[in-house]
């Protein structure tokens, strides 16, 4: 399994999106974090499974939310 490292910017983005969902519909905030964590776990297990968006950058869509995780494999 690949090691996953989030940049500080990615962590901030997730925190801000979580806060936004919490303000809009508190029950959706927990669903959002669970969906992001599931997406990150899938990336760890299958890092090459997602779409290349340029030479080295891949994009994984977070289920049920208009959110994507962009990542590179080191």
N, C-alpha and C positions, 0 to 999 in steps of 0.2 A: 504494500500500500504506500502510495506517495505521501510525503510530508506536505502539509498545507500551511502556508504562511500568508496571513492577511496583511496588507499594507495598512498603515495608520489611516490613510484616506478611505480605504475600503471599510474599515471598522467604523469610522465616522459616518460614512454613507449609510451603513446598515443601521447604526444607532439613530440617525436622523429619520430614516424611513420608518423605523419601529415607533419612534415618538409621534410621527405624523399619523400612523395607523391608530395609535393609542388615543390620540385626540379625536379622531374621526369615529372610531368604533373600537372601544377597548378590547372586546373579544377578538377582533381581527388582529390585534398586535401580537398576541401569542401565536396565532395561526401563521402570521408572517415570519416570525423567528423560526418556527418549526419548519416552514417551507424552505427558508434560506439554509438552515442547518442540514436538511435533507439533500438539498442541491450540493452543498459543500461536501457532504459524505459521498455522494455519487461521483463528484469530481475526483475525490481521493481514490475511490475504487477503480474508476474508469477514466483517467485523465485525457485520453485521446478520443473519447467518444463524442465530443462536442464539436460544433462547427468552427472551422478556422475563419477568422474575420480579416486576418492579414497574414503575413509570413509566419509569425510566432504566436499571435494572440488568438485565444479561443473564447467562445461565448456559450454559457449555459443559461437557459431560461429557468426562472424560478416558477414552479407550478402554481397556478391560481392567482398569481400576482404579476403586475406589469413591471417586472424587475428582472435584470440579468446580471450574471456574474461573469466578468471578464478576467481571464487568467492566462498565464504562460506556464509551460512546463520547463523546469530547469534541468 
